[in-house]
Amino acid sequence: MLTRINDWVTKALMVFAAILAFMLCFLVVADVGGRVIFNSPVKGTPEIISLSIVIICFLQSGYAIRSGGMLNVDSLANKFSPRVQSWLAVFGAMAGILFFGVVFYGTLDGAAHAWISGEFEGEGALRVPVWPAKFVIVLGSGLAAFSYLLLLLENFRKALNGELPVQSSSQH
C-alpha cells in the first residue's frame, strides 16, 4: 500500500517536473529571441532557470530511485549469489537513506529561513523567490530517502529468502 502511494506520488512529481522543463524551453527561446531580435532579453531568465533546474532535479529523484534510474554499478555484484546481491542492495539503500537524509536535514533550516525572510534571487525588475526551490529540495530529498527505505525493506526480505534484489518498480 505505501509502496503504491509512494510510486504514484513520485510519478506525479516526475510528470510535473517534465512539464516544468518543457515550459522552460519556451522561456529560453523567448529570452534568446528577445536578446537577438529586440536587444532585450526576458528579465529574470537566469534566476528562474537556475532555481527551476534544482526543482526539476529534486522532483524527479524519488521516481528515479523507484524506477531503477539512479546510478547502479552492478558489474561486480552480478557475479555473486542472489542472496549476496540482495544484501548489497540493502547496503546501497542504506547509503541512499543516509545521503538523502542528510540533505533533508541540512536543508530544513535554509527552507524555513528563505520563507520567513522572504529571500529572493535577482536584482532590479524581476526578483524570484527562493523558498519554492528550497522546499522542493526538502520534499524531494525526503521522498528519495523514503523511496530508499521502501527499497531497503523489499531487498531485506529478498535477502532473507535468497532471492534477487528488487531494482525497479517495474519488477514489483
Kinemage of the C-alpha trace (Angstrom):
@kinemage 1
@onewidth
@group {chain A} dominant
@subgroup {mainchain}
@vectorlist {calphas} color= white
{ca met a 1} P 0.000 0.000 0.000
{ca leu a 2} L 2.696 2.501 0.989
{ca thr a 3} L 4.754 1.436 -1.997
{ca arg a 4} L 1.873 2.103 -4.391
{ca ile a 5} L 1.169 5.514 -2.847
{ca asn a 6} L 4.868 6.419 -2.972
{ca asp a 7} L 5.119 5.255 -6.584
{ca trp a 8} L 2.057 7.318 -7.550
{ca val a 9} L 3.346 10.464 -5.795
{ca thr a 10} L 6.848 10.159 -7.246
{ca lys a 11} L 5.449 9.576 -10.739
{ca ala a 12} L 3.148 12.611 -10.423
{ca leu a 13} L 6.086 14.776 -9.316
{ca met a 14} L 8.167 13.472 -12.218
{ca val a 15} L 5.399 14.439 -14.662
{ca phe a 16} L 5.187 17.899 -13.084
{ca ala a 17} L 8.976 18.262 -13.401
{ca ala a 18} L 8.805 17.248 -17.067
{ca ile a 19} L 6.099 19.865 -17.714
{ca leu a 20} L 8.221 22.478 -15.954
{ca ala a 21} L 11.248 21.532 -18.083
{ca phe a 22} L 9.117 21.790 -21.222
{ca met a 23} L 7.889 25.251 -20.196
{ca leu a 24} L 11.472 26.368 -19.555
{ca cys a 25} L 12.224 25.666 -23.214
{ca phe a 26} L 9.806 28.425 -24.197
{ca leu a 27} L 11.366 30.824 -21.713
{ca val a 28} L 14.841 30.166 -23.122
{ca val a 29} L 13.609 30.645 -26.704
{ca ala a 30} L 11.880 33.880 -25.722
{ca asp a 31} L 14.988 35.094 -23.913
{ca val a 32} L 17.332 34.298 -26.807
{ca gly a 33} L 14.886 35.679 -29.374
{ca gly a 34} L 14.396 38.844 -27.382
{ca arg a 35} L 18.139 39.224 -26.964
{ca val a 36} L 18.897 38.711 -30.676
{ca ile a 37} L 15.911 40.375 -32.341
{ca phe a 38} L 14.987 43.173 -29.927
{ca asn a 39} L 18.228 43.501 -27.951
{ca ser a 40} L 16.076 42.996 -24.854
{ca pro a 41} L 16.237 39.649 -23.033
{ca val a 42} L 13.432 38.392 -20.809
{ca lys a 43} L 14.200 39.772 -17.373
{ca gly a 44} L 14.957 37.225 -14.673
{ca thr a 45} L 15.577 34.319 -17.038
{ca pro a 46} L 18.892 33.221 -15.437
{ca glu a 47} L 17.362 33.283 -11.956
{ca ile a 48} L 14.211 31.415 -13.000
{ca ile a 49} L 16.189 28.771 -14.873
{ca ser a 50} L 18.769 28.203 -12.126
{ca leu a 51} L 16.073 27.699 -9.487
{ca ser a 52} L 13.917 25.615 -11.838
{ca ile a 53} L 16.760 23.206 -12.575
{ca val a 54} L 17.094 22.499 -8.855
{ca ile a 55} L 13.325 21.993 -8.614
{ca ile a 56} L 13.277 19.657 -11.622
{ca cys a 57} L 16.131 17.516 -10.272
{ca phe a 58} L 14.666 17.073 -6.804
{ca leu a 59} L 11.119 16.472 -8.036
{ca gln a 60} L 12.423 13.564 -10.112
{ca ser a 61} L 14.708 11.974 -7.509
{ca gly a 62} L 12.074 9.723 -5.904
{ca tyr a 63} L 10.897 8.429 -9.261
{ca ala a 64} L 14.473 7.823 -10.389
{ca ile a 65} L 15.038 5.640 -7.333
{ca arg a 66} L 11.797 3.680 -7.641
{ca ser a 67} L 12.201 3.114 -11.389
{ca gly a 68} L 15.814 1.955 -11.085
{ca gly a 69} L 17.119 5.079 -12.801
{ca met a 70} L 19.687 6.009 -10.168
{ca leu a 71} L 23.318 5.169 -10.806
{ca asn a 72} L 23.795 1.484 -10.146
{ca val a 73} L 27.065 -0.249 -10.918
{ca asp a 74} L 26.301 -3.932 -10.803
{ca ser a 75} L 29.028 -5.481 -12.933
{ca leu a 76} L 30.738 -6.891 -9.821
{ca ala a 77} L 27.544 -7.556 -7.856
{ca asn a 78} L 26.150 -9.739 -10.659
{ca lys a 79} L 28.954 -12.232 -10.013
{ca phe a 80} L 27.560 -13.038 -6.552
{ca ser a 81} L 24.662 -15.229 -5.478
{ca pro a 82} L 21.140 -13.744 -5.397
{ca arg a 83} L 21.290 -13.545 -1.587
{ca val a 84} L 24.571 -11.564 -1.617
{ca gln a 85} L 23.220 -9.317 -4.383
{ca ser a 86} L 20.192 -8.548 -2.222
{ca trp a 87} L 22.387 -7.789 0.804
{ca leu a 88} L 24.459 -5.435 -1.372
{ca ala a 89} L 21.215 -3.768 -2.493
{ca val a 90} L 20.241 -3.378 1.177
{ca phe a 91} L 23.604 -1.719 1.847
{ca gly a 92} L 23.133 0.564 -1.183
{ca ala a 93} L 19.663 1.540 0.020
{ca met a 94} L 21.109 2.329 3.458
{ca ala a 95} L 23.678 4.597 1.809
{ca gly a 96} L 20.882 6.297 -0.154
{ca ile a 97} L 18.830 6.834 3.009
{ca leu a 98} L 21.871 8.297 4.746
{ca phe a 99} L 22.725 10.621 1.850
{ca phe a 100} L 19.221 11.934 1.230
{ca gly a 101} L 18.513 12.030 4.974
{ca val a 102} L 21.491 14.334 5.450
{ca val a 103} L 20.336 16.519 2.540
{ca phe a 104} L 16.803 16.605 4.022
{ca tyr a 105} L 18.038 17.557 7.485
{ca gly a 106} L 20.585 20.030 6.138
{ca thr a 107} L 18.043 21.954 4.062
{ca leu a 108} L 15.236 22.287 6.625
{ca asp a 109} L 16.634 25.435 8.256
{ca gly a 110} L 17.507 27.031 4.913
{ca ala a 111} L 13.989 26.462 3.587
{ca ala a 112} L 12.416 27.896 6.737
{ca his a 113} L 14.759 30.887 6.628
{ca ala a 114} L 14.008 31.541 2.942
{ca trp a 115} L 10.274 31.522 3.728
{ca ile a 116} L 10.463 33.701 6.845
{ca ser a 117} L 12.952 36.230 5.475
{ca gly a 118} L 11.372 36.450 2.019
{ca glu a 119} L 14.677 35.541 0.360
{ca phe a 120} L 14.857 36.423 -3.325
{ca glu a 121} L 17.323 35.913 -6.123
{ca gly a 122} L 17.964 38.582 -8.722
{ca glu a 123} L 18.019 42.339 -8.704
{ca gly a 124} L 16.028 45.006 -10.460
{ca ala a 125} L 12.879 44.364 -12.473
{ca leu a 126} L 12.337 40.723 -11.516
{ca arg a 127} L 13.182 39.164 -8.197
{ca val a 128} L 12.492 35.441 -7.937
{ca pro a 129} L 11.568 33.928 -4.557
{ca val a 130} L 13.954 31.213 -3.422
{ca trp a 131} L 11.676 29.404 -0.960
{ca pro a 132} L 9.914 27.182 -3.555
{ca ala a 133} L 13.227 25.667 -4.660
{ca lys a 134} L 14.393 25.189 -1.081
{ca phe a 135} L 11.155 23.498 -0.045
{ca val a 136} L 11.294 21.239 -3.117
{ca ile a 137} L 14.786 20.165 -2.022
{ca val a 138} L 13.323 19.231 1.372
{ca leu a 139} L 10.366 17.441 -0.231
{ca gly a 140} L 12.440 15.686 -2.902
{ca ser a 141} L 15.161 14.528 -0.535
{ca gly a 142} L 12.565 13.326 1.978
{ca leu a 143} L 10.754 11.341 -0.717
{ca ala a 144} L 14.056 9.995 -2.003
{ca ala a 145} L 15.042 8.801 1.484
{ca phe a 146} L 11.595 7.223 1.900
{ca ser a 147} L 11.881 5.556 -1.513
{ca tyr a 148} L 15.233 4.097 -0.471
{ca leu a 149} L 13.647 2.910 2.784
{ca leu a 150} L 10.985 1.035 0.797
{ca leu a 151} L 13.718 -0.439 -1.406
{ca leu a 152} L 15.701 -1.435 1.678
{ca leu a 153} L 12.709 -3.258 3.166
{ca glu a 154} L 11.932 -5.051 -0.104
{ca asn a 155} L 15.542 -6.097 -0.610
{ca phe a 156} L 15.926 -7.135 3.026
{ca arg a 157} L 13.030 -9.570 2.547
{ca lys a 158} L 14.614 -10.770 -0.726
{ca ala a 159} L 17.982 -11.251 1.013
{ca leu a 160} L 16.424 -13.350 3.771
{ca asn a 161} L 14.711 -15.517 1.136
{ca gly a 162} L 17.843 -15.794 -1.041
{ca glu a 163} L 16.147 -14.046 -3.991
{ca leu a 164} L 17.492 -11.496 -6.470
{ca pro a 165} L 17.143 -7.875 -5.334
{ca val a 166} L 14.400 -5.523 -6.465
{ca gln a 167} L 15.954 -2.968 -8.787
{ca ser a 168} L 12.943 -1.025 -10.047
{ca ser a 169} L 9.222 -0.579 -9.577
{ca ser a 170} L 8.607 -2.495 -12.797
{ca gln a 171} L 9.778 -5.660 -11.013
{ca his a 172} L 7.239 -5.458 -8.136
